[in-house]
Amino acid sequence: MKICALFGGPHKQGNTAHLLEHVLAGAQSRGHICQRFDLVDLDIRPCKGCMACKKPKAKGCVQKDDMGLIYEAIAQADLLIFASPLYWWNLAGPLKNAIDRFFALPFAAAKEQSLFAGKKLMLVMTSGQPASNDGREGLELILQKMCSFTGMTWVGTVTTGTNEIPVEQQPEICARAYATGANL
């Protein structure tokens, strides 16, 4: 299986990055091919809403930036992982910005016309709250609706509330993330 992980957090060695790395390590232990994009390092401009990508004979987004790398990886992937700290009950800006640019890809209510059809989607998320109060429910609902519309399958969420305890100091969370990746 090919996995495309879009990491939207600003801290490449932070809690969400560590949680994601455990998931990816588990997946790699089973022979899955993983590609991680640290979106904060890429030049990905916001969607202009120009609708040029939806004109007849359009060939994707008219903006020429690093989103082309993401488009190619998504087309080849079997599983997409969105990895982000929870910021105000939503994804961090770099990831939300990239997802908005998915608009240029073929998707449709008619699932057979969707580039996303048959792919799986997973969320890897951390928050500063205890896991019992991490606030992910609204975000999960949005991502589940995205899956329903585009023909993807929702896999679920790997999450923890750090509550001021770094992920790397929570061996049970790290082991659970690794096991999740190994069971994909």
C-alpha positions in Angstrom: 0.0 0.0 0.0 1.2 3.5 -0.8 0.6 6.1 2.0 0.7 9.9 1.5 1.0 11.7 4.8 0.4 15.4 4.8 1.8 16.9 8.0 0.3 20.3 8.7 1.9 21.2 12.0 4.6 23.9 12.4 6.8 21.8 14.6 8.6 19.0 12.7 9.8 17.5 16.0 6.6 18.3 17.9 3.9 16.0 19.4 1.9 15.5 16.2 5.1 14.8 14.2 6.2 12.1 16.7 2.7 10.5 16.7 2.7 10.5 12.9 6.2 8.9 12.8 5.1 6.1 15.0 2.1 5.4 12.7 4.4 5.5 9.6 7.0 3.3 11.2 4.3 0.7 12.0 3.1 0.9 8.3 6.7 0.6 7.0 7.2 -2.5 9.2 4.6 -4.2 7.1 6.1 -3.2 3.8 3.9 -0.2 3.1 5.5 2.7 1.2 5.2 6.0 3.0 5.7 9.5 1.8 5.5 12.4 4.2 5.1 16.0 3.2 6.0 18.7 5.8 3.6 21.3 4.4 5.2 24.2 6.4 8.3 23.8 4.2 6.5 23.9 0.9 5.3 26.8 -1.2 1.5 26.1 -1.3 -0.6 29.1 -2.0 -4.2 29.4 -1.0 -7.0 28.5 -3.5 -7.9 31.6 -5.4 -11.5 30.4 -6.1 -10.9 31.3 -9.7 -12.6 28.1 -11.0 -10.1 27.8 -13.8 -9.6 24.2 -12.8 -13.3 23.4 -13.6 -13.4 24.8 -17.1 -13.7 22.4 -20.0 -10.4 20.9 -20.9 -8.7 22.3 -17.7 -5.6 20.5 -16.6 -5.8 21.1 -12.8 -4.9 24.2 -10.9 -3.4 27.2 -12.7 -1.1 28.0 -9.8 2.4 26.7 -10.2 3.7 25.9 -6.8 4.6 22.8 -4.7 1.0 21.6 -4.7 1.9 19.7 -7.9 4.0 17.3 -5.7 1.0 16.7 -3.5 -1.3 16.1 -6.4 1.0 13.4 -7.8 1.4 11.7 -4.5 -2.4 11.7 -3.9 -3.0 10.2 -7.3 -0.7 7.3 -6.5 -1.7 6.8 -2.8 -4.0 4.2 -1.4 -4.2 5.9 2.0 -4.1 9.6 2.8 -3.1 10.6 6.3 -3.9 14.1 7.5 -1.6 14.9 10.5 -2.2 18.1 12.5 -2.4 19.5 15.9 -5.9 20.6 16.7 -6.0 24.4 16.4 -9.3 26.0 17.5 -11.2 22.7 16.8 -9.8 22.5 13.3 -6.7 21.6 11.3 -3.6 23.7 11.3 -3.4 26.3 8.5 -0.9 24.6 6.2 -3.0 21.4 6.0 -6.3 23.2 5.6 -4.7 25.3 2.8 -3.5 22.2 1.0 -6.9 20.5 1.4 -8.6 23.5 -0.1 -6.5 23.1 -3.2 -7.9 19.5 -3.6 -10.7 21.4 -5.4 -8.6 21.2 -8.6 -8.6 17.4 -8.5 -11.3 15.3 -10.1 -13.9 14.6 -7.4 -17.6 14.1 -7.8 -20.7 12.8 -6.1 -20.6 10.2 -8.9 -17.8 8.2 -7.1 -16.5 6.6 -10.3 -15.4 10.0 -11.5 -13.5 10.9 -8.3 -9.7 10.6 -8.0 -10.3 9.9 -4.4 -12.6 6.9 -4.9 -11.3 3.8 -3.2 -8.7 5.6 -1.2 -8.7 5.6 2.6 -8.4 8.6 4.9 -6.9 8.7 8.4 -6.4 11.6 10.9 -3.4 11.8 13.2 -4.0 14.5 15.7 -2.8 15.9 19.0 -4.3 18.5 21.3 -3.3 20.2 24.5 -6.2 18.7 26.3 -6.6 15.3 27.9 -7.7 12.7 25.3 -11.2 12.5 26.8 -11.7 16.2 26.0 -9.6 16.7 22.9 -12.4 18.2 20.8 -11.9 16.1 17.7 -15.5 15.2 17.1 -16.4 18.1 14.8 -13.3 17.7 12.7 -13.9 13.9 12.4 -17.4 14.7 11.2 -16.1 17.0 8.5 -13.6 14.5 7.3 -16.2 11.7 7.3 -18.4 13.9 5.1 -15.4 14.5 2.8 -15.0 10.8 2.5 -18.7 10.2 1.8 -18.7 12.8 -1.0 -15.5 11.8 -2.7 -15.7 8.0 -2.4 -13.0 7.6 0.2 -13.2 5.3 3.2 -12.8 6.7 6.7 -10.2 4.7 8.6 -10.3 6.7 11.9 -8.2 8.8 14.1 -5.0 8.2 16.0 -4.9 10.9 18.7 -3.8 11.8 22.1 -4.3 14.8 24.3 -0.8 15.7 25.5 -1.9 17.6 28.5 1.6 19.0 28.8 3.2 15.5 28.6 5.1 15.1 25.3 4.1 12.2 23.1 7.6 10.7 23.3 7.1 10.4 27.1 3.9 8.4 26.6 5.1 4.9 25.6 1.6 3.4 25.5 0.5 6.1 23.0 3.6 5.5 20.9 3.0 1.8 20.9 -0.7 2.2 20.0 0.2 4.5 17.1 2.8 2.0 15.8 0.3 -0.8 16.1 -2.3 1.2 14.2 0.2 1.7 11.4 1.2 -1.9 11.4 -2.4 -3.0 11.1 -3.2 -0.9 8.0 
